Amino acid sequence: MKYGFIIDNRKCIGCHACTTACKSEHDVAVGVNRTYVKQVEKGEFPNTRRIFSVMRCNHCTDAPCVEICPVEALYTREDGIVDFDNNRCIGCKSCMQACPYDALYIDPYTNTAAKCNYCAHRVEVGREPACVTVCPEHAIIAGDMDNPQTEISQLLARQQVKVRKPEKGTKPNLFYIDGDEASLNPQATDPSGPGLWNSQSRGVGHFAKAAEKMMHTNDDVDLLQMSIDNELQAAYQKKENENPNYIDVLNGKARRVYDTPDKGILWGWEVSAYVLTKAISAGAFLIPFIAMMLGYEISDNAKIWSAGISLVFLALTGLFLVMDLDRPDRFLNVLLRPQWKSWLVKGGYTITVFGLLVTVWLANTLFDFGIPETPLLIVTAVFAVLLAIYTAFLFAQAKGRDFWQSPSLALHMLVHSVMAGVAGLAIAALLIGQESWMSIFGMTLTIALAVNLFTMITELTMTHPSTAAHTVVEMIVKGRYSKLFWIGVIALGNVIPLVLIWAWPSSTAMVIAAVLVLFGIYFTEKIWVEAPQRIPLA
């Protein structure tokens, strides 16, 4: 048994009965949707036509949301339905990053993920999903695709169908008859103009929460202003001033005229900060480890400082991770109810084990327990490297974001850890005092900066397989992030530190370079985390 959907675009009239029925059946909040009807207009007045496409969870055979979920809140049933358990969800939003179809949202009532679950409670008692029952044109067909007697099975055998984003390899079980690329591919159309329902500038569930407040007030509210990002609104206003028919005609190109609200930036500054603190934590151990492997003598005082810096920033890493959760009260579910395919779980255990090993090293240094240091350091170094790079594999599991699929992202993270480690210890040297092993700081940081620049050039100039990834690169190099990238990342974070190290070789120059490097790493991670999230998935 394997359940699926067919949307017959030959019949759909865009009445939104399915959206309304779904909201009623599942008490879905205003501003978020489990299913909705996207409308795209093609042609130039008066020769235009409007295409209606029902959007929802695709109940994928290889569902990336299930693989990335750290607590098995999302799971695939034996009948093929991808269901969820909001009693386990921690609100990490990983599933939303992983879904290429923008099918999930954060429920403002529970602060947990939610999506279409095929009305599993109805299917289990022999009824059809609510959207199927209510559709006046029988444009939504549901059923067991493995049963040759069902209507959906027969339609799949007779009709030519399309799926959304087949290149993602998710094997979606939502099929479209007479599906139009302009509607199914979000990059085929420009975003809708200003409208009440097509943007929520403050992120997940903002409009839903605002709507709840509006129910209890008689104050005047500028709904249009509330619903759309100021920068986007200004851009549309400028284009409309230049061409009064811009929104209506758009030079004859296919255009969205009704769409789901944009969910905004799902992973914000907390994630960028946690990537930085994680890099400092791993690097603060790796740099002394490299020095010891090269034969340098390191004082116990320096070891204590190294371990202390590593543990403090590891604690900050955990704090930022918990802060980013919409259900921080459930953060222990990652360790106590793990789903081992998720790199969020592997990362959680990496953080835990690394922290334990560094604590043992610190205690052994302080109290001389007699634990052989070299084997302990080697094992800890392995986990330090894992700590540095595991986020690259977590981002790779977020299949919805094409730019994060870069094969050089792991090297990007590792180099940042080396840079952050040198920077953190160079600043700490003001308190530790100068030691002979610190002579490696200059050369190590120079090599790391050179590799970092090479890695960024590789990531930005390599051939990108999708329009979405290419758009992100344009956004970084020429668009909204260009000033931060060229000034904050390239100049302040990389070039100036290189110049300082070689033109002014002193401890003062090293400290200034270290501060600039840390700012550069944060700016880089802010861009790399945020920019891909600005690409619409649906």
N, C-alpha and C positions, 0 to 999 in steps of 0.2 A: 504494500500500500504506500502510495506517495501522493500527497495532496499538492495541487498547484492551482494557479489562476490563469485565465485567458481574459484579456481586455479586447473586446471587439470594437475597434475605432470606427468601423463602418456604421455602428449603431449609436455610439455615445453622443448625447446631445448636450453634455456639460451642465446638467441640471443640479449637480452637487447633492443629489439625494443620498449617494453613498457616503459622502463626507458627513452629512447630518445624521444618518443612521448609525455610523460608526461612533460619532461623538455621543449620541444618546445611549448606545449600547454599553459603552465603556466609560462614560462620564469624563470625556476628554476635555481638558481646560481650553478656554479661549486663547488663541494665539499659537497653539501647537496642534498638530494633526497626525493621526495614524494613517489616514488616507485622505487624498484631496485630488481635485481635478485641475491639472495644469492646462492653461490655455495659451496657444501660440497662434499668431496671425501671420499669414503669408500673402505676398503680393502687394500691389500698390493700388490705392483707391482709384476707381471703383471696383477693380478686379482683385478682390481679396477673398480669402477663405480662412476660417478659424478651425484649428485642430484641438480636440479635447483628448487629453491622455490622463488616465487615472494613475496616480503615483502612490506607491506603498511599499512595504517590505516585500522582497522578492523570494523569501523563504528558500534561500540558496542551499544547494546540496553541500557545497563546501563554504559554509558561512564564515566569513572572516570575523564577524562580531562574536561568534561562539568561541573561536580560537583565541581571541585576544582577551576575552572576559576573564579576570583573575579569580572569580569566585563562583563560577558556574551559574551565575544568575541567568545567563542565556544558554540555552541548550537545544539540541535537535531531537525531537521526539521520533519514535519508531515509524510514525506515519508521515515523516518529512516536514512537519510543522516546526518552525523555529519559534520556540516559546520562551518566556522569561519568568523569573521568580523575583519579584521586587522585595521580598523579605531577605534576600541575600545581597542585593545590589549595594555597592558602596558609593555609587555616583562618580566614578573615576572618568567617565566620558570616553574611555578607550573604544568602546563599541561604536560610538558615533564617529570617531576618526577612522575606524576600520571599514565601516559600511560605505561602499562606493555609491549608494543610492540615496543617502541622506534620509534613511527610513526611521531613525531613532531620534528621540528627544528626551529632555529631562522633564518629568512630570512636576509641575510647580506645587502640587499638593503633597507629594511624597519625597521629592528631591531624589528620585531614583529614575533609571532609564525606563522607557516604555516604547512600545511599537505595536503594529498589527500582529496579533497572534492567531490569525485565521479564525477568530471567534471559536477557539478550541472548546470552550464550554458548550457551545451550540452543536458543534460537530460531534462531540461525544454522545449526544442524545439524538443523533440522526437528523439534525437541522442544518441548513446552509448558513454561511456567514451572513451577518445582517446586511452588508452592502449588496450581496447577491439577491437577497429576498426583496429589497426595496427598489432595485434598479427597474425603472419603467420600460426600458428598451431591451432588457436581457443582454446588456452589453458586458456584464461581468459573469463569467462562467467559472465555477469552482467544482472540484471533484478529484477523484482518485485517477491519476494519470496512468497507473499500472493496470487498471481495469478496462479492457477494450470495449466494454459495454457502456461506459460513461460518455456523456456528451463531450467532456473536455478531451478525452482520449481520442475520440473520433475526429474532433476538430483539429487536433494536433497532427493527425494522420492525413487529413485532407487539405488543410490550409497552410499557406506559407506564413510563418510567424517570425517576429523579431524579439530579441531580448535587449535589455539595456546593458551597455558596457560588457560585451562578451569577452573582451580582451583581459578583463580582470580575473578570469578563470574561476569565478564563484559558482558557475552552473546554476544560474537563477531559474526559479520555477514560476516566474511570472512572464507570460508571453503576450505579445501584442499582434493582433491581426490588423493589417494595414497601418502598422506603426510608422510614423514619420520621423526621420532623423532629426529634423528641426525641433521636435518636441522631446524625443528620447535622449538627445545629447545636449547637456547643459551648455557646452561651449559653442553650440551652433547658433545661439541667439544671444543678444545683449540682454543685460538685466532689465527688468521692468522699470518703468519710470516711477516717480513718487506715487505711493498708494498706501492705503491704510494697512493692508495685510502683507505687503511684500518685503518688509524689512523690520528688524528689531535691533537697533544699534547697540543695545547694551548686553546682548548675549542671550543665552539660553533661558527661555521662559519669561523674559523681561515683559513682553506685552501681556502675557497671561497674568502675571502678578499685578501689572498696572491696571488691567481691566477689572480685576477683583476690587481694587481700591476705588475705581470709578463708580462701582455699583452703589457705594455708600456716600456719595457726594453729589452736590448739585453745581459744583464749580465748573466754569468754562474750561474746556481742555482742547488744545490744538492737536487733534488726532493725527493730522498729516505730519506735523513736526515731530510728534512722539514716535512715529512709526519708521522714520527713515534717518539714516546717518546724515549729519549736517554736511559733511564733505560731499557725499553722494548727491544730496539735494542741490547743493550749489553747482555741481557739475551739470546736472540735468537742467537747472535753470539757465545756465550759460548757453547750453546747446539749444534750448528752446528759444532763447532770445535771438540767437543767430538764425534759427530756422523755426518759425512758429509751428510748423507741421512735423517737427522732429519726433515727438512722442507718438503721433498718430501714423506717420508714414515711414520714418526711419529709412528713407531712400529705397523703399521696396524690399528691404531685407526682412527675413522672418524675425519676429519679435515676440517676446513674452508679454502677454497682457493680463495674465492672472497667474500668481505663483504662490508658493508657500513662504512664510516668513524666513528670512535669513537668520540662522541661529547664532551668528556672530563668532567671536573668538572663544573656542571651547577650552583650550589650554592657554592660559594667560601668563602673567608675569611670574606666577608661582613656579610654573614648569621651567621657564628660562632661568630663574634663580636656583632651582634645585639642580639643574644641569651644571651650573657654575659651582655651587657648593660641593657637589659630588666630584667635580674635577679637582677642586682644591684638596678634598679629603684623600682621594686616590693619589694625587701627585705629591702631597706632603709626605707620604710614605715611600713612593717610588723613587724620588730623588735621592734620599739618603741610602736607599737600598742599592741604587746604581753606583753611588759613591763607594759603598762597602764592597760591592762586587769588583770594583776597579782597584781595590786595595787600600783605600783611604781609611784612616783611623777617625772614628767619630766618637766624641765624648758622650758620656751618659747624659749630660745636660742637654746636648743637641738631640739625642734620641728621645728624651722625655718631651722636649718641645715638639718634635716631629709627630710623636704619637698623640700628644695633646691637641695639636692643630688638626690632625686627621680626625680625631674623635669629635671635636667641637663642630667641625663642618659636616661630619657625618650626621650628627644630631640635627643640625640645621636642614640637611637634606631630607631627613625624615619628617621634620616639621613642615617644610614646604609641600612635601607630598601629601601629608594629611590635610593641610590647608586647602589644597586644590580639590579635595573630595567634596561632593555635595552631601555625602553622609559620612562625615569624619568619625561619628560615633561607632562606625562599623569597620574601621581601618584594620583591626586585627583579623578580619575575615580573610585578608590576603594571606596570612600565615596559617590560620587555623582551618580555613576551608579552601585550600588552593586548587586551582585548575592549572596543571603543570605545563600545558602548552603555551600559556601566556607568559610573555617576557616580563610583565609586571610582577608576577609571582617569582620568577627566577631572579629578578632584580631585588625584590624584597628580601629573599633569602640570601642573596649575595651581600646586601647591606648588613644583614644580621651577622653572617659568618665573618665578614671582614671586620666589623666592629669588635666581635669577640676575639679574633686573632690579634688585632692591634692592642686590645686591652691586656691580653696575655703577655704580649711583647713589652708593654709598658710596666706591668707588674713584675715581670722577670728582670727588667732593668732596675726597677726601684728596690726590689727585695731579694734579688739574686736567688731565685728558686732552683737554679741549676739546669733549666731547660736549654738544650742545645740551640743556640741562636740561629745558626745558618739554615738548618732545615725549616725552622719556624718562619724565618724571613722569606724563604723561597715559596712556601705555601701561601703566606700572606701576600706576596707579590702577585701570585696567580690570581687571587681574589681581587687585588687592587686593579689589575688589568680588566678583569670582568666587570668590576664596578665602573671603571672608566667607559667601557664600550657597550654595556648591555642596553642602554637607551637607544642605540642605533638599531638594534634588533627589534625593540619595542616599536620604534617609529616605522620600521619595515613592515610590521604586522598591521599598521594602519593603512590598509590598502586603498582607502579613499583618497589619500594624499599622495599624488604621484611624485612630487619632488622629494619626499622622504624615502623613496625607493632607491636612492643613490647608493651604489656599491662602495663608495668612498666614505660613507658616513661614519663607519666604525673607526677608520683612521682619523677622521676629523675629531671624533670624541677623544681618542687616545692622545693625540697631539695636544689637544686642549688641556688634558690632565697634566702632561709634562710641563706645559707653559704655566699652568696655574700652580703646580707644585713649586717650581722655581720661584715664581712671583711671591707666593705666600711665605716661603722660607727666606727669601731675600729681605722681605719686610721684617720678619721675625728676627733676622740676624741683628737688627738694631738692639734687641733685648738679649739674644743669645750671646752675642759677641762673635767676631770673625774667627773662623777656624779654617785650617788648611784645605779641607775637603770642599769648602765653599768656592774654591777657585774654579770648579766645574760649572758654576752657575752661568757665567757669560757664554761659554761655548755651547752648553746645553740649550740655553734659551735662544741663541742664534740659530742653531740647527732646527729647533722646534718651530721658530717663527718662519724660517724658510720653507719647511715642510708644510706648515699651516697655509702659507700663501699659495703654494703649489696645489694643495688640496682644494682650496676655495676656487682657484682658477679652473681646476679639473671639474669640480661640481657645476660651475657656472657656464663652462664652455663646451662640455661634452654634448653629444647629440642627445636631445631629450625625446623620448619616444611618444610623448603626448603633448597636446596643446596646453593642457593644464600646467604641466611642469615648465614648459617654455614660457607661459604667462608669468609664472612665479619668478623666473630668471629676469624677465623684463621688469617686473615690479621691483626687484632688488637692485638691478643695475641702472635702470632708467626711470623707474616709477616712484611710488610713495615712500619706499625705503632707501632710495638712492643716496640722499644726503647722509643718513645715518650710516650707510654702508661705506661710502667713499671717505667720509670724514672720521666717523667713529670707529669703524672696523679697520679699514685699510691704513689710513694716515695715523690716527692716534693709537690704535691697538697693535699695529704691526711695523709700519715703516719708521715712525719716530723712535720706538724702543730699539730697533736695529741700529739706527744712527747713534743713539745715546750710548749703547754698549760699546761701539767701536770708536766713536769720535771722542768720548769722554769716559775712559775706563776708570771708574771709581765706584765706591760703595754708594755714594749719593746718587750717581747716575743710574746705578742698578736699581735702587729703591724707586726712583721716579719711573724708570722703565717698567718695573714690576706693577706699580699702580696702574699705569696706562694699559698694560697687558690684561689685567683683570677687568678693566672697563671694556676693553676690546672684546674679550671673551663673552661678557654679558651681552654686549650689543650684537655680536654674531649670533648668539643663541636666541636672542629676542627676535631677530629677523628670520632665522631658520625655523623657529617654532611658529611664529605668527603668519608669515607671508603665505605659506601653503594653505592655511585655513581660510584665507580670503577668496579662494576659488570655489564657486558654487558647485555642489555635488548633484543637484537636481534642477 
